[in-house]
């Protein structure tokens, strides 16, 4: 069997891989497509270390002339990414909160503003920050399994999705759906996510990577330059808004997350997760 990115009958292309602790990256230089897999058990939480590795991996690919697109997926079954790591936001110092939040901003600015074609192959549930990662890509394909859900469910934890999460969401599904979904902190099962336009396509789990490779090929059939300029034009306003208010956004996060009532609800949520295990 050949890899989905490798047409049959051709010699195997040079594949460069650089793996860190939490993210595995392989670049097929003949197709110009990289595969990025999250492998941070149990649930690919976006910890400070994970976020930093993610940003560095993206930067490496972005700077590599041979790389034109990246498929983002999970190496763990049933979960794409469970979102921001709550332990990073609980009982830590102001400095830590600031460093953590800057890393979240950094990842989004890189991914949403990437020159590469980015395809999310969502092969499991993807709440909160996991949903943001998928939303930031150019195209989202999700495994057709009603047990898998995706959404910005921050409101359920008593926290508020930041304005740039909201902007990204609105740009994908439109204002009304985003407004309702954010207020209710909805997690949408795959079929519903597809109906709302939150994901572009549903495919059977075993066809997911094949489909991602096909979509990538379709996007890469166009000249990069025109596509990149178009992407920048579409996304610039939203990216610039965070860049202009970055420090203020960090301050707001610290003020909010340090509130005793918020710390209390995060602690309760963590207890609940422990019990679930």
TIDOTOR-72322 format. One record per residue: x, y, z of N, C-alpha, C, O in turn. Coordinates in steps of 0.05 Angstrom, whole numbers, plus 5000, padded with zeros to 4 digits. Layout:
<nodes>
X:Y:Z:X:Y:Z:X:Y:Z:X:Y:Z
...
</nodes>
This chain:
<nodes>
5017:4976:5000:5000:5000:5000:5018:5025:5000:5037:5027:5015
5010:5044:4983:5026:5069:4982:5012:5090:5001:4989:5087:5008
5028:5110:5009:5016:5131:5026:4996:5147:5010:4999:5149:4986
4976:5159:5024:4955:5174:5009:4967:5197:4993:4955:5207:4974
4991:5207:5001:5002:5230:4987:5020:5221:4964:5031:5238:4950
5023:5195:4961:5042:5185:4942:5027:5170:4919:5016:5149:4924
5027:5181:4895:5014:5167:4873:5027:5139:4869:5051:5136:4873
5011:5119:4862:5022:5092:4858:5042:5092:4835:5040:5108:4816
5061:5074:4837:5080:5070:4815:5103:5089:4815:5122:5085:4799
5103:5110:4832:5126:5128:4833:5144:5119:4855:5135:5108:4875
5170:5124:4852:5188:5117:4875:5180:5135:4898:5170:5157:4895
5185:5125:4922:5177:5140:4946:5192:5167:4947:5216:5167:4943
5178:5188:4952:5190:5214:4953:5206:5217:4978:5201:5203:4998
5227:5234:4977:5241:5239:5002:5222:5250:5023:5207:5269:5017
5222:5239:5046:5203:5248:5067:5220:5258:5090:5234:5243:5102
5217:5284:5096:5232:5295:5118:5214:5295:5142:5192:5305:5140
5224:5285:5164:5207:5287:5187:5222:5299:5210:5246:5293:5214
5209:5316:5225:5221:5326:5249:5200:5324:5271:5179:5337:5269
5205:5307:5290:5184:5303:5310:5194:5315:5336:5218:5313:5343
5176:5328:5350:5182:5338:5376:5168:5319:5395:5160:5297:5388
5165:5328:5420:5152:5310:5440:5123:5306:5434:5113:5284:5437
5110:5327:5425:5081:5327:5425:5069:5328:5396:5045:5324:5392
5086:5336:5377:5075:5339:5350:5095:5325:5331:5119:5330:5331
5083:5309:5314:5099:5294:5294:5095:5307:5267:5072:5311:5259
5116:5314:5253:5114:5328:5227:5129:5313:5206:5152:5306:5210
5116:5308:5184:5129:5295:5161:5123:5311:5136:5100:5317:5130
5144:5317:5122:5141:5332:5097:5148:5315:5073:5170:5304:5071
5129:5313:5054:5134:5299:5029:5143:5320:5009:5127:5335:4999
5169:5320:5003:5179:5342:4987:5170:5342:4958:5171:5362:4944
5162:5318:4948:5154:5318:4920:5126:5331:4917:5121:5344:4897
5109:5327:4936:5082:5339:4934:5081:5366:4948:5063:5382:4943
5101:5372:4965:5101:5397:4979:5081:5397:5002:5074:5418:5013
5072:5373:5010:5052:5372:5031:5063:5360:5057:5076:5339:5057
5059:5374:5079:5068:5364:5105:5044:5352:5120:5021:5361:5116
5049:5333:5137:5029:5321:5154:5037:5328:5183:5059:5322:5191
5019:5340:5197:5025:5347:5225:5005:5332:5243:4981:5335:5241
5016:5315:5260:4999:5299:5278:5004:5305:5307:5026:5306:5316
4982:5311:5321:4983:5316:5350:4986:5290:5364:4970:5271:5361
5007:5287:5381:5009:5263:5397:5017:5270:5425:5040:5266:5434
4998:5281:5440:5002:5288:5467:4980:5276:5484:4961:5290:5491
4983:5250:5491:4962:5236:5506:4958:5250:5533:4976:5262:5543
4934:5247:5545:4911:5231:5535:4894:5246:5514:4881:5233:5498
4894:5273:5513:4874:5286:5497:4884:5310:5480:4869:5327:5472
4911:5310:5476:4922:5332:5460:4915:5360:5471:4907:5378:5455
4916:5363:5497:4910:5390:5508:4932:5409:5499:4955:5402:5496
4923:5434:5495:4941:5455:5486:4955:5467:5510:4947:5488:5520
4976:5453:5519:4992:5464:5542:5011:5484:5530:5013:5487:5506
5026:5498:5548:5045:5517:5539:5066:5504:5521:5074:5514:5500
5075:5480:5529:5095:5466:5514:5084:5458:5486:5098:5460:5466
5059:5448:5486:5047:5440:5461:5044:5464:5442:5051:5462:5418
5034:5486:5453:5030:5510:5436:5056:5520:5424:5058:5527:5401
5077:5519:5441:5104:5528:5432:5114:5510:5409:5124:5520:5389
5111:5484:5413:5120:5465:5393:5104:5469:5367:5115:5467:5345
5079:5473:5369:5061:5477:5346:5070:5501:5330:5073:5500:5306
5074:5523:5344:5083:5548:5330:5110:5544:5317:5114:5554:5294
5129:5531:5331:5155:5527:5319:5153:5509:5294:5167:5514:5274
5137:5488:5296:5134:5470:5273:5122:5485:5249:5131:5481:5227
5102:5501:5254:5090:5517:5233:5110:5536:5220:5112:5539:5196
5126:5548:5237:5146:5567:5227:5167:5553:5210:5175:5563:5189
5175:5529:5219:5195:5513:5203:5183:5507:5175:5197:5509:5155
5158:5498:5175:5146:5491:5149:5142:5516:5132:5147:5515:5108
5134:5538:5144:5129:5563:5130:5155:5572:5117:5155:5583:5095
5178:5568:5130:5204:5577:5120:5216:5558:5100:5237:5564:5088
5204:5535:5096:5215:5515:5078:5202:5518:5051:5178:5514:5047
5218:5525:5031:5208:5530:5004:5193:5506:4992:5175:5509:4976
5202:5482:5001:5190:5458:4990:5161:5453:5000:5147:5437:4989
5154:5467:5022:5127:5461:5034:5106:5481:5025:5110:5506:5028
5084:5471:5014:5063:5489:5005:5037:5485:5021:5020:5503:5021
5034:5462:5034:5009:5457:5048:5014:5439:5072:5033:5423:5072
4996:5440:5092:4998:5423:5115:4971:5411:5122:4951:5426:5124
4970:5385:5127:4946:5372:5137:4950:5367:5167:4970:5356:5175
4931:5377:5182:4933:5376:5211:4913:5356:5222:4889:5357:5216
4923:5337:5237:4906:5315:5248:4916:5306:5275:4936:5316:5285
4903:5285:5286:4912:5275:5312:4921:5247:5309:4911:5231:5293
4942:5240:5324:4952:5212:5325:4937:5196:5345:4941:5172:5347
4919:5209:5361:4905:5194:5382:4876:5188:5372:4864:5205:5359
4866:5164:5378:4839:5158:5369:4818:5175:5384:4822:5181:5408
4797:5181:5371:4773:5194:5383:4776:5223:5391:4756:5236:5398
4800:5234:5391:4803:5262:5399:4821:5277:5380:4843:5268:5374
4812:5300:5371:4829:5317:5354:4846:5333:5374:4871:5330:5375
4833:5351:5388:4847:5364:5411:4825:5374:5430:4805:5385:5422
4830:5370:5456:4810:5378:5476:4811:5407:5482:4795:5417:5499
4829:5422:5470:4830:5451:5474:4851:5459:5495:4868:5443:5502
4849:5484:5504:4869:5495:5522:4871:5478:5547:4851:5468:5558
4896:5474:5556:4901:5458:5580:4893:5474:5605:4906:5495:5611
4873:5464:5619:4862:5479:5642:4882:5482:5665:4881:5501:5680
4900:5462:5667:4920:5464:5688:4938:5489:5685:4949:5499:5704
4941:5499:5660:4957:5523:5655:4943:5548:5665:4955:5569:5667
4917:5545:5671:4901:5569:5678:4891:5568:5706:4875:5585:5715
4901:5549:5721:4890:5545:5748:4912:5547:5769:4932:5532:5768
4909:5566:5787:4928:5568:5810:4957:5574:5802:4975:5567:5816
4961:5589:5780:4988:5596:5771:4992:5626:5775:4974:5641:5782
5017:5635:5770:5023:5664:5773:5013:5680:5750:5007:5670:5728
5012:5707:5755:5004:5726:5734:5023:5723:5710:5014:5723:5687
5049:5720:5716:5069:5717:5694:5063:5693:5677:5065:5693:5653
5056:5671:5691:5050:5647:5676:5026:5650:5658:5026:5642:5635
5005:5662:5669:4981:5667:5653:4988:5684:5628:4978:5678:5606
5005:5704:5632:5012:5721:5609:5028:5706:5588:5022:5708:5564
5047:5689:5597:5063:5674:5579:5046:5654:5563:5048:5650:5539
5028:5641:5578:5010:5621:5566:4992:5634:5545:4989:5624:5523
4980:5657:5552:4961:5670:5534:4975:5680:5509:4964:5680:5487
5000:5690:5513:5015:5700:5490:5020:5677:5470:5020:5680:5446
5025:5653:5481:5030:5629:5464:5005:5621:5449:5006:5612:5426
4981:5625:5462:4956:5619:5448:4952:5638:5425:4946:5630:5403
4957:5664:5430:4955:5685:5409:4974:5679:5386:4966:5680:5363
4998:5672:5394:5019:5667:5374:5011:5644:5355:5015:5646:5330
5001:5623:5366:4993:5600:5349:4971:5609:5330:4972:5603:5306
4951:5623:5340:4929:5631:5323:4939:5650:5301:4931:5647:5277
4955:5669:5308:4965:5688:5288:4980:5674:5266:4978:5680:5242
4996:5654:5273:5011:5638:5254:4993:5621:5236:4996:5620:5212
4975:5607:5249:4958:5588:5235:4938:5602:5217:4934:5595:5194
4924:5621:5228:4903:5635:5213:4915:5652:5191:4903:5656:5170
4940:5662:5196:4953:5679:5176:4973:5663:5158:4988:5676:5143
4972:5637:5160:4992:5621:5145:4990:5624:5115:4968:5626:5104
5014:5625:5102:5015:5625:5073:5010:5598:5060:5003:5596:5037
5012:5577:5077:5008:5550:5066:4978:5544:5064:4961:5558:5077
4971:5524:5048:4944:5514:5049:4942:5496:5074:4958:5479:5078
4922:5501:5090:4919:5486:5115:4892:5471:5115:4871:5483:5112
4894:5445:5118:4871:5427:5118:4869:5413:5145:4888:5400:5152
4847:5416:5159:4843:5402:5184:4829:5376:5178:4807:5376:5167
4842:5354:5186:4829:5327:5184:4820:5320:5212:4836:5308:5228
4796:5327:5219:4786:5325:5247:4776:5297:5252:4754:5289:5244
4793:5281:5265:4788:5252:5268:4779:5245:5296:4783:5223:5305
4766:5264:5309:4756:5259:5336:4743:5285:5346:4740:5304:5331
4736:5285:5372:4723:5309:5383:4742:5332:5384:4766:5329:5387
4730:5356:5383:4747:5380:5381:4734:5404:5394:4725:5423:5381
4732:5403:5421:4720:5426:5435:4739:5450:5437:4763:5447:5435
4727:5473:5442:4741:5497:5451:4766:5503:5434:4763:5508:5409
4790:5503:5446:4814:5509:5432:4819:5491:5408:4832:5498:5388
4810:5466:5411:4812:5447:5388:4796:5456:5365:4804:5453:5342
4773:5466:5371:4755:5477:5350:4768:5502:5337:4767:5505:5313
4781:5518:5354:4795:5542:5343:4816:5534:5322:4819:5547:5301
4832:5513:5329:4852:5503:5310:4840:5496:5284:4849:5504:5262
4818:5481:5285:4804:5472:5260:4793:5497:5245:4795:5499:5221
4780:5515:5260:4769:5539:5248:4790:5556:5233:4784:5570:5214
4814:5555:5243:4836:5572:5232:4847:5561:5206:4862:5575:5193
4840:5536:5199:4850:5525:5174:4833:5534:5150:4812:5547:5154
4842:5528:5126:4828:5535:5102:4804:5517:5097:4785:5525:5084
4806:5492:5106:4786:5472:5099:4785:5452:5122:4805:5444:5133
4760:5444:5129:4756:5425:5151:4742:5400:5141:4720:5402:5130
4754:5376:5145:4741:5351:5139:4739:5336:5165:4758:5334:5180
4715:5326:5171:4711:5312:5196:4702:5284:5192:4687:5277:5173
4711:5266:5210:4702:5239:5209:4672:5238:5215:4662:5250:5234
4658:5222:5199:4629:5221:5200:4620:5203:5223:4610:5181:5219
4623:5213:5247:4616:5197:5270:4601:5215:5290:4612:5234:5300
4575:5210:5294:4559:5227:5311:4570:5229:5340:4562:5247:5355
4588:5211:5347:4599:5212:5374:4620:5234:5376:4627:5243:5398
4631:5243:5353:4651:5264:5353:4637:5291:5351:4619:5295:5335
4645:5310:5368:4632:5336:5367:4653:5358:5366:4677:5354:5373
4645:5381:5358:4663:5404:5354:4647:5430:5361:4624:5432:5355
4661:5449:5373:4648:5474:5379:4664:5491:5399:4683:5480:5412
4657:5516:5401:4670:5533:5421:4651:5533:5446:4633:5549:5448
4657:5515:5465:4639:5510:5487:4647:5524:5513:4639:5517:5535
4664:5545:5510:4674:5560:5533:4652:5568:5553:4656:5566:5577
4629:5577:5543:4608:5587:5560:4599:5566:5580:4590:5572:5602
4601:5540:5573:4593:5518:5591:4611:5518:5616:4603:5508:5637
4636:5527:5613:4654:5527:5636:4654:5553:5651:4669:5558:5670
4636:5571:5642:4634:5598:5655:4656:5616:5645:4661:5637:5658
4669:5609:5623:4689:5628:5612:4679:5638:5585:4660:5627:5574
4692:5658:5575:4682:5672:5551:4703:5668:5529:4727:5673:5533
4694:5660:5505:4712:5658:5482:4722:5687:5475:4705:5705:5472
4748:5691:5472:4758:5718:5466:4748:5727:5439:4738:5712:5422
4751:5754:5434:4739:5765:5410:4750:5753:5384:4736:5751:5364
4776:5745:5385:4787:5734:5360:4779:5705:5355:4779:5696:5333
4772:5690:5377:4759:5664:5373:4732:5669:5359:4725:5656:5339
4718:5688:5370:4691:5695:5359:4693:5704:5330:4677:5695:5313
4712:5722:5324:4715:5731:5296:4720:5708:5277:4709:5707:5255
4737:5689:5285:4744:5667:5268:4719:5650:5263:4714:5640:5241
4703:5646:5284:4679:5630:5283:4658:5643:5265:4646:5630:5247
4654:5669:5268:4635:5684:5252:4644:5682:5222:4626:5679:5205
4670:5684:5217:4679:5682:5189:4673:5655:5176:4672:5653:5152
4670:5635:5193:4664:5608:5182:4634:5603:5179:4624:5594:5159
4619:5609:5201:4590:5601:5200:4570:5624:5198:4546:5619:5195
4580:5649:5199:4562:5671:5198:4553:5680:5226:4557:5665:5245
4542:5704:5228:4538:5717:5254:4517:5703:5271:4522:5698:5295
4494:5696:5259:4472:5685:5275:4480:5658:5288:4475:5653:5312
4491:5640:5271:4498:5613:5282:4519:5616:5303:4518:5603:5324
4539:5633:5298:4560:5638:5317:4549:5649:5344:4557:5640:5365
4531:5668:5341:4520:5681:5365:4506:5660:5383:4510:5659:5407
4489:5644:5371:4474:5624:5386:4493:5603:5398:4491:5596:5421
4510:5593:5381:4528:5572:5389:4547:5581:5411:4552:5565:5430
4557:5605:5410:4575:5616:5431:4561:5620:5457:4571:5614:5478
4536:5631:5455:4521:5637:5480:4514:5611:5495:4515:5610:5519
4507:5590:5479:4500:5565:5492:4524:5547:5497:4522:5527:5510
4548:5555:5487:4571:5538:5490:4567:5511:5477:4574:5491:5489
4554:5511:5454:4546:5486:5441:4569:5469:5431:4589:5480:5419
4567:5444:5435:4585:5424:5422:4568:5410:5401:4549:5396:5409
4574:5413:5376:4558:5402:5355:4568:5375:5345:4591:5372:5338
4551:5354:5346:4558:5328:5335:4565:5332:5305:4554:5350:5292
4583:5315:5295:4593:5318:5267:4571:5325:5246:4574:5343:5231
4549:5310:5246:4528:5316:5225:4517:5344:5227:4512:5357:5207
4513:5353:5252:4503:5380:5256:4524:5401:5249:4518:5422:5237
4549:5395:5257:4571:5414:5250:4573:5418:5220:4578:5439:5210
4568:5396:5205:4569:5398:5176:4545:5414:5165:4548:5430:5147
4522:5409:5177:4498:5424:5169:4501:5454:5173:4492:5471:5157
4515:5461:5195:4519:5490:5202:4542:5503:5186:4546:5527:5187
4557:5486:5172:4580:5497:5157:4605:5499:5174:4625:5511:5165
4604:5489:5199:4627:5490:5216:4649:5472:5206:4673:5478:5208
4641:5449:5194:4661:5433:5178:4651:5432:5149:4626:5433:5144
4669:5430:5131:4662:5431:5102:4653:5405:5091:4637:5404:5073
4663:5383:5104:4656:5357:5092:4658:5335:5114:4674:5337:5132
4640:5315:5112:4642:5292:5129:4649:5268:5112:4638:5264:5090
4668:5252:5121:4674:5227:5107:4677:5205:5127:4684:5210:5151
4673:5180:5119:4678:5157:5137:4707:5159:5148:4725:5166:5133
4710:5151:5173:4736:5153:5186:4759:5142:5170:4780:5154:5168
4755:5119:5158:4777:5106:5143:4784:5120:5117:4805:5115:5105
4767:5138:5108:4772:5153:5084:4783:5181:5089:4789:5197:5071
4787:5188:5114:4793:5216:5122:4819:5226:5110:4820:5248:5098
4840:5211:5113:4866:5220:5103:4868:5221:5073:4880:5239:5061
4855:5202:5060:4853:5201:5031:4839:5226:5021:4848:5239:5002
4817:5233:5034:4802:5257:5027:4818:5282:5031:4818:5300:5015
4832:5283:5054:4848:5307:5060:4869:5311:5038:4875:5334:5030
4882:5289:5030:4902:5291:5009:4890:5301:4982:4902:5317:4968
4866:5291:4976:4853:5299:4951:4845:5329:4952:4849:5343:4932
4835:5338:4974:4827:5366:4977:4852:5384:4975:4853:5404:4962
4874:5375:4988:4899:5390:4987:4909:5392:4958:4917:5414:4950
4907:5370:4943:4917:5371:4915:4900:5391:4899:4911:5405:4882
4874:5392:4905:4856:5411:4891:4865:5440:4897:4865:5456:4879
4870:5446:4922:4878:5473:4929:4906:5480:4918:4911:5503:4911
4924:5460:4917:4951:5465:4908:4953:5466:4877:4974:5473:4866
4931:5460:4863:4931:5461:4834:4931:5491:4825:4937:5496:4802
4925:5509:4843:4926:5537:4837:4953:5550:4842:4968:5540:4858
4959:5572:4828:4984:5586:4834:4983:5596:4863:4963:5608:4872
5005:5591:4878:5005:5599:4907:5000:5629:4911:4985:5637:4929
5013:5645:4894:5013:5674:4899:4985:5685:4899:4978:5700:4918
4969:5679:4880:4941:5690:4878:4925:5680:4902:4910:5695:4914
4928:5654:4909:4913:5644:4932:4922:5657:4958:4905:5664:4975
4948:5661:4961:4958:5673:4986:4948:5702:4989:4940:5710:5011
4949:5717:4967:4940:5745:4968:4910:5746:4975:4901:5764:4990
4895:5727:4963:4866:5726:4968:4861:5720:4998:4844:5732:5010
4876:5700:5008:4872:5692:5036:4878:5716:5055:4864:5721:5074
4900:5730:5049:4908:5753:5065:4886:5774:5064:4878:5786:5085
4875:5779:5040:4854:5799:5037:4830:5791:5054:4817:5809:5067
4823:5766:5054:4799:5757:5069:4803:5758:5099:4784:5762:5114
4828:5753:5108:4832:5749:5137:4846:5772:5151:4847:5773:5176
4856:5791:5136:4873:5812:5147:4859:5828:5170:4871:5833:5190
4834:5836:5165:4820:5853:5185:4820:5839:5212:4825:5852:5233
4814:5814:5213:4811:5799:5237:4839:5795:5251:4841:5797:5275
4859:5788:5234:4886:5785:5245:4897:5812:5257:4908:5813:5278
4893:5833:5241:4902:5860:5250:4889:5868:5276:4902:5882:5293
4864:5860:5280:4850:5868:5305:4864:5856:5330:4867:5870:5350
4873:5831:5328:4888:5821:5351:4915:5833:5354:4924:5840:5376
4929:5836:5331:4956:5848:5332:4955:5876:5345:4972:5883:5362
4934:5891:5339:4932:5918:5350:4925:5918:5380:4931:5937:5394
4912:5896:5389:4902:5896:5417:4914:5874:5433:4903:5864:5452
4938:5865:5425:4950:5841:5437:4954:5844:5467:4947:5826:5483
4967:5866:5475:4974:5869:5504:4948:5872:5520:4946:5861:5542
4930:5887:5509:4904:5891:5523:4889:5864:5526:4877:5859:5547
4891:5847:5506:4878:5821:5506:4891:5803:5528:4877:5788:5541
4917:5805:5530:4931:5790:5551:4923:5799:5579:4917:5783:5597
4922:5826:5582:4913:5837:5608:4885:5828:5615:4879:5820:5638
4867:5829:5595:4839:5821:5600:4838:5791:5608:4823:5784:5626
4854:5775:5595:4854:5746:5602:4864:5742:5631:4851:5727:5646
4885:5756:5638:4896:5753:5665:4876:5762:5686:4871:5748:5706
4863:5785:5681:4843:5795:5700:4820:5776:5703:4811:5770:5726
4811:5765:5681:4788:5747:5681:4795:5721:5694:4780:5711:5712
4817:5709:5686:4825:5682:5695:4833:5682:5725:4831:5662:5738
4841:5705:5735:4850:5707:5763:4826:5710:5782:4830:5707:5807
4803:5717:5772:4780:5720:5790:4774:5694:5805:4775:5672:5794
4769:5697:5831:4765:5674:5848:4741:5657:5837:4742:5632:5838
4720:5670:5828:4697:5655:5818:4704:5638:5794:4694:5615:5791
4721:5648:5777:4730:5634:5753:4748:5611:5761:4746:5588:5751
4767:5617:5779:4785:5596:5788:4769:5573:5801:4776:5549:5797
4748:5580:5815:4732:5560:5828:4718:5543:5807:4717:5518:5810
4706:5555:5787:4692:5539:5767:4712:5522:5751:4705:5499:5742
4736:5531:5747:4757:5515:5733:4765:5491:5751:4768:5469:5741
4767:5496:5777:4774:5474:5795:4752:5453:5796:4758:5429:5795
4727:5462:5796:4705:5444:5796:4705:5427:5770:4699:5403:5771
4711:5441:5748:4711:5427:5722:4733:5406:5722:4729:5383:5712
4757:5412:5733:4779:5393:5734:4772:5369:5752:4779:5346:5746
4758:5374:5774:4749:5352:5792:4730:5334:5777:4732:5309:5779
4712:5346:5762:4693:5330:5746:4707:5313:5726:4700:5289:5722
4728:5324:5713:4743:5309:5693:4757:5285:5706:4758:5263:5695
4768:5290:5730:4782:5268:5745:4762:5245:5751:4769:5222:5749
4738:5253:5759:4718:5233:5766:4711:5216:5741:4707:5192:5742
4709:5230:5718:4702:5217:5693:4722:5195:5686:4714:5173:5678
4748:5200:5691:4768:5181:5685:4763:5155:5700:4778:5136:5698
</nodes>
